[in-house]
Amino acid sequence: MNFLRPRAPRAAGIALAVLSVAVALPARAEPSAADRQTARTLLIEGRKKRDAGDVAAARADFHAAHALVRAPTTGLDLARADEALGHLLEARETAYEVVHLPLGKDEPPAFTQARAAAAALVEQLDARIPSLVLRVEGASLDQIEARVDGQPIPRAALPYPRKLNPGRHEVVVAAPGFQTERREVTLKEAERAPVEVRIALVPGRGPAAGAGAPGQPPPESAPAEARAPVPLWAWAAGGVGLAALAGSVAFAVDHAAARDRVEQDCPGSVCDRRAYDLESMEALRARWNRSLGLSVTLGAIGVAGVGAALGGILLRPRAGDERAAASLVPLVTPTARGVVWQGAF
């Protein structure tokens, strides 16, 4: 019949592809005679159950037979049983395996026919397997955690269709700080179903740091509270305090040197008169007392100056606060030194 002729080149191409792939693959270990006999029995019993309408029981026999021998015939029957049960993905996987099984020596015609039938089945199933296209709004892609029937979907694969068997499926979408959303989807054969899910923030919580709605800039941080400028006297007090502390350290070093010299040359506060006369002993004693007194005095002044500067910096009023006029002011008089807290209350 003429209407079959256009399919002949196509069938020949499928057969040629099957043979070329099968020859290129390495042969697996041959099953034992006992395995082949058991697989043959399982195959016959499975076909009886399938013809009687018990496809699920037939599939179990086909699966056991194929596990024993990995033959094209057992694989084809297993793929067709999965197809009848609606397991199109599993059926395609097994049929694809049959096409790529290694070609055995003196392979019987039944195996060759099974390979060709499996190749045609793969092509048919590719057109029948439905897919789900998930579109998630409300969170950025790097935050989304999506699962279909409990199986996680890699984030990189989220924008692409996901092949699934026909029937009902559960989609779960979550993200840190967002409410978890669930969808029930029923897919038909050959359907490409878009599933749109919008997730919302958990009430009372904001998005994770650096996150925001897609296309929206991240929220701006609150501006720092303006404060009055640092008063000039605080800088001056700090400078004087630091200089005094430096002088205190220098005189402390000089005092330590004088003390070491006294301990070395004048043990027990008695100097050797051959090395020291009265004038040199007085000079050494004056150096001892002077360096000690200046170190202590300058240290106290330095601490007071630095403390006053820190008070002026840390306790300065906020800008625009009329009541916050209190501050620390250094006080230096002929009879007293220190700081005074002044302000309006």
C-alpha distance (Angstrom), angle and dihedral (degrees) to the residues before:
residue distance angle dihedral
M1 . . .
N2 3.78 . .
F3 3.81 97.3 .
L4 3.84 90.0 67.1
R5 3.79 95.0 56.6
P6 3.83 97.7 80.9
R7 3.83 88.7 58.2
A8 3.81 94.0 55.1
P9 3.85 96.8 79.1
R10 3.79 89.4 46.3
A11 3.82 93.1 51.7
A12 3.79 90.5 46.0
G13 3.80 90.2 51.9
I14 3.80 91.7 51.8
A15 3.79 91.9 49.2
L16 3.81 92.0 48.1
A17 3.81 91.6 50.1
V18 3.80 91.3 48.9
L19 3.79 92.8 51.1
S20 3.81 94.9 45.1
V21 3.80 93.5 50.7
A22 3.79 93.8 43.8
V23 3.81 93.1 51.2
A24 3.81 91.7 49.6
L25 3.83 94.1 55.5
P26 3.81 121.8 83.0
A27 3.79 117.7 -108.5
R28 3.79 118.7 -108.2
A29 3.79 125.3 -135.9
E30 3.79 113.0 -70.3
P31 3.83 114.6 -111.2
S32 3.77 117.3 -117.8
A33 3.79 123.1 -102.7
A34 3.80 89.5 -106.7
D35 3.81 91.3 53.1
R36 3.80 91.6 49.6
Q37 3.79 92.2 49.3
T38 3.80 92.4 48.1
A39 3.80 91.4 47.4
R40 3.82 90.5 50.2
T41 3.80 90.6 52.7
L42 3.82 92.0 47.8
L43 3.79 91.0 48.6
I44 3.81 93.0 51.9
E45 3.80 93.0 46.3
G46 3.78 91.3 46.3
R47 3.79 92.1 53.3
K48 3.80 90.2 50.7
K49 3.81 90.8 52.9
R50 3.80 91.4 45.9
D51 3.80 91.9 51.5
A52 3.81 88.4 49.1
G53 3.81 90.4 55.3
D54 3.82 99.3 -105.5
V55 3.80 96.8 120.5
A56 3.82 95.1 160.5
A57 3.82 92.2 57.4
A58 3.80 90.2 43.3
R59 3.78 90.3 53.1
A60 3.80 90.7 54.7
D61 3.82 89.9 54.8
F62 3.80 92.5 45.9
H63 3.80 91.0 49.1
A64 3.81 92.0 51.5
A65 3.80 92.0 46.9
H66 3.80 93.0 48.9
A67 3.81 91.5 48.8
L68 3.81 88.8 57.1
V69 3.81 102.3 47.7
R70 3.83 109.4 7.8
A71 3.77 90.4 -143.4
P72 3.81 125.2 163.6
T73 3.81 91.4 -118.3
T74 3.81 95.5 52.4
G75 3.80 90.8 44.8
L76 3.80 93.0 49.6
D77 3.82 92.6 50.8
L78 3.82 90.0 47.8
A79 3.82 91.4 50.0
R80 3.81 92.1 49.1
A81 3.81 91.0 49.3
D82 3.81 90.7 52.4
E83 3.79 89.0 47.8
A84 3.80 90.9 52.9
L85 3.81 90.5 49.7
G86 3.82 91.6 52.0
H87 3.80 94.3 -107.9
L88 3.78 93.8 131.6
L89 3.80 96.3 159.9
E90 3.80 92.4 52.9
A91 3.80 90.9 44.2
R92 3.78 91.7 53.2
E93 3.80 92.0 47.4
T94 3.80 92.4 53.1
A95 3.80 93.7 43.4
Y96 3.80 89.8 50.3
E97 3.81 88.8 51.2
V98 3.81 90.5 52.2
V99 3.79 91.1 53.1
H100 3.81 90.4 53.3
L101 3.81 98.9 42.4
P102 3.83 112.4 125.4
L103 3.79 114.1 -94.6
G104 3.81 110.3 -112.7
K105 3.80 127.9 -144.2
D106 3.80 114.0 -87.2
E107 3.79 90.2 -0.8
P108 3.84 112.0 -162.9
P109 3.81 119.4 -115.0
A110 3.82 90.0 -111.6
F111 3.81 89.8 65.6
T112 3.81 92.3 49.2
Q113 3.80 91.1 49.8
A114 3.81 90.7 47.7
R115 3.82 91.1 53.2
A116 3.80 91.9 51.7
A117 3.81 91.4 46.8
A118 3.81 90.4 49.4
A119 3.81 91.5 51.6
A120 3.80 90.3 52.1
L121 3.81 89.9 47.0
V122 3.81 91.4 53.8
E123 3.79 90.0 54.1
Q124 3.81 92.2 48.5
L125 3.80 93.7 47.6
D126 3.80 92.8 49.7
A127 3.79 88.0 62.4
R128 3.82 94.1 45.2
I129 3.81 103.0 44.9
P130 3.83 109.8 100.9
S131 3.79 124.8 -140.8
L132 3.78 136.6 -151.2
V133 3.80 123.0 -139.8
L134 3.81 111.1 -158.9
R135 3.80 119.3 -155.4
V136 3.80 116.7 -175.3
E137 3.81 124.0 -169.7
G138 3.79 130.7 -175.5
A139 3.81 100.5 49.3
S140 3.78 136.2 52.1
L141 3.80 119.8 -97.1
D142 3.82 94.1 -111.8
Q143 3.84 89.9 60.5
I144 3.79 100.4 47.1
E145 3.80 121.3 105.9
A146 3.80 110.9 -170.5
R147 3.81 130.4 -179.5
V148 3.79 132.0 -175.5
D149 3.81 115.0 -160.2
G150 3.80 88.2 -15.6
Q151 3.80 94.2 -54.4
P152 3.84 115.2 119.7
I153 3.78 117.9 -124.8
P154 3.82 114.4 -141.7
R155 3.80 111.0 -117.0
A156 3.80 90.9 -124.2
A157 3.83 89.3 58.0
L158 3.82 96.6 49.1
P159 3.83 96.3 94.2
Y160 3.83 92.3 53.1
P161 3.83 131.5 77.4
R162 3.81 115.3 -92.4
K163 3.81 115.9 -143.7
L164 3.81 113.2 -132.6
N165 3.78 139.2 166.5
P166 3.79 118.1 -97.1
G167 3.78 114.0 -91.8
R168 3.79 139.2 54.9
H169 3.81 121.9 -20.6
E170 3.80 134.6 177.9
V171 3.81 120.0 -134.2
V172 3.83 118.8 -162.9
V173 3.81 121.4 -172.7
A174 3.81 124.5 -175.2
A175 3.81 139.9 161.7
P176 3.82 133.9 -179.7
G177 3.81 109.3 -81.1
F178 3.82 93.0 10.2
Q179 3.78 132.7 102.5
T180 3.81 116.1 -103.0
E181 3.81 113.7 -112.3
R182 3.82 126.7 -157.3
R183 3.79 129.7 -164.6
E184 3.81 132.0 -174.0
V185 3.81 112.0 -145.8
T186 3.81 127.9 -175.0
L187 3.80 114.0 -158.8
K188 3.78 126.6 -159.0
E189 3.78 126.1 -154.5
A190 3.81 115.0 -75.7
E191 3.82 90.3 5.9
R192 3.79 122.9 141.9
A193 3.81 102.0 -158.5
P194 3.81 122.6 -170.4
V195 3.81 113.7 -148.7
E196 3.80 115.4 -164.1
V197 3.80 117.7 -161.5
R198 3.80 124.3 -179.6
I199 3.79 115.4 -166.9
A200 3.80 122.5 -158.5
L201 3.77 131.8 -152.8
V202 3.77 119.0 -95.2
P203 3.85 106.3 -99.0
G204 3.78 111.5 -95.1
R205 3.78 94.1 16.0
G206 3.76 131.0 97.6
P207 3.79 126.9 -143.7
A208 3.77 120.3 -80.9
A209 3.78 117.9 -80.9
G210 3.77 110.9 -68.4
A211 3.81 92.1 10.2
G212 3.77 128.1 117.1
A213 3.73 141.6 147.8
P214 3.80 113.6 -53.5
G215 3.78 110.3 -86.2
Q216 3.79 93.4 13.9
P217 3.83 123.5 111.0
P218 3.81 116.8 -117.2
P219 3.82 114.0 -91.2
E220 3.76 114.8 -89.9
S221 3.77 117.6 -113.0
A222 3.79 117.6 -114.6
P223 3.81 111.6 -90.6
A224 3.78 116.2 -106.5
E225 3.79 113.4 -99.9
A226 3.79 110.2 -99.8
R227 3.78 116.9 -121.3
A228 3.78 133.0 -169.9
P229 3.81 116.4 -89.9
V230 3.79 119.1 -91.5
P231 3.83 108.1 -89.6
L232 3.78 117.5 -113.6
W233 3.80 93.3 -122.2
A234 3.84 89.7 60.1
W235 3.81 90.7 59.3
A236 3.80 90.5 46.0
A237 3.81 93.1 48.0
G238 3.78 90.6 48.1
G239 3.79 92.5 50.4
V240 3.80 92.7 48.8
G241 3.79 90.7 46.0
L242 3.79 93.5 52.0
A243 3.80 91.9 47.0
A244 3.81 90.3 49.5
L245 3.79 91.3 50.1
A246 3.79 90.5 50.5
G247 3.83 90.1 51.0
S248 3.80 90.2 47.5
V249 3.79 90.6 54.8
A250 3.81 91.7 48.3
F251 3.82 93.2 51.5
A252 3.81 90.5 44.3
V253 3.81 88.6 57.1
D254 3.82 90.6 48.0
H255 3.82 90.9 49.1
A256 3.81 90.4 51.0
A257 3.82 89.8 51.4
A258 3.82 91.6 49.7
R259 3.78 91.2 48.3
D260 3.81 92.1 50.9
R261 3.79 90.2 50.3
V262 3.81 92.2 50.5
E263 3.80 92.0 48.6
Q264 3.80 90.3 49.4
D265 3.82 101.8 41.2
C266 3.79 101.2 26.3
P267 3.81 109.8 38.3
G268 3.79 111.6 -174.3
S269 3.85 88.6 11.8
V270 3.83 89.2 -72.3
C271 3.79 113.9 122.5
D272 3.77 125.4 -155.8
R273 3.83 104.9 -104.6
R274 3.78 89.7 -150.4
A275 3.84 90.3 63.4
Y276 3.81 100.6 30.8
D277 3.76 130.2 43.9
L278 3.80 122.9 -165.1
E279 3.80 94.0 -91.0
S280 3.85 94.7 52.1
M281 3.80 91.7 47.1
E282 3.82 90.4 52.5
A283 3.80 90.4 48.6
L284 3.82 91.6 51.3
R285 3.80 91.4 48.9
A286 3.81 91.6 47.7
R287 3.81 90.3 50.2
W288 3.83 89.8 51.1
N289 3.80 93.4 51.6
R290 3.81 96.3 39.0
S291 3.82 96.1 51.2
L292 3.80 92.2 45.7
G293 3.80 94.0 49.0
L294 3.80 95.1 45.0
S295 3.82 92.3 46.6
V296 3.81 91.7 53.7
T297 3.82 94.6 42.4
L298 3.79 95.8 46.6
G299 3.80 90.6 44.9
A300 3.80 91.2 55.5
I301 3.81 91.5 47.1
G302 3.80 90.9 47.9
V303 3.79 93.6 51.1
A304 3.81 91.1 48.0
G305 3.81 92.5 48.3
V306 3.80 95.1 47.9
G307 3.80 90.7 44.6
A308 3.80 91.6 51.4
A309 3.82 90.4 48.6
L310 3.80 92.2 50.8
G311 3.79 90.3 48.2
G312 3.78 91.2 51.4
I313 3.81 91.6 49.7
L314 3.80 100.1 42.5
L315 3.81 98.5 36.8
R316 3.77 99.1 44.7
P317 3.82 112.2 130.3
R318 3.80 126.0 -103.7
A319 3.75 116.5 -99.9
G320 3.81 111.3 -91.3
D321 3.81 94.6 14.0
E322 3.79 103.9 131.0
R323 3.80 95.0 -171.5
A324 3.77 95.3 47.6
A325 3.78 94.6 82.8
A326 3.80 96.3 118.8
S327 3.80 117.8 114.9
L328 3.77 145.4 153.9
V329 3.82 114.4 -98.4
P330 3.80 123.2 -173.6
L331 3.80 115.1 -119.1
V332 3.79 121.3 -154.0
T333 3.83 119.5 172.7
P334 3.82 133.1 155.1
T335 3.81 88.4 -98.6
A336 3.82 104.9 31.3
R337 3.75 142.7 33.0
G338 3.81 129.3 -167.8
V339 3.79 142.8 80.2
V340 3.81 131.6 -62.5
W341 3.84 127.5 -150.5
Q342 3.75 107.7 -137.6
G343 3.77 135.3 168.3
A344 3.79 148.0 111.8
F345 3.80 118.8 -77.7
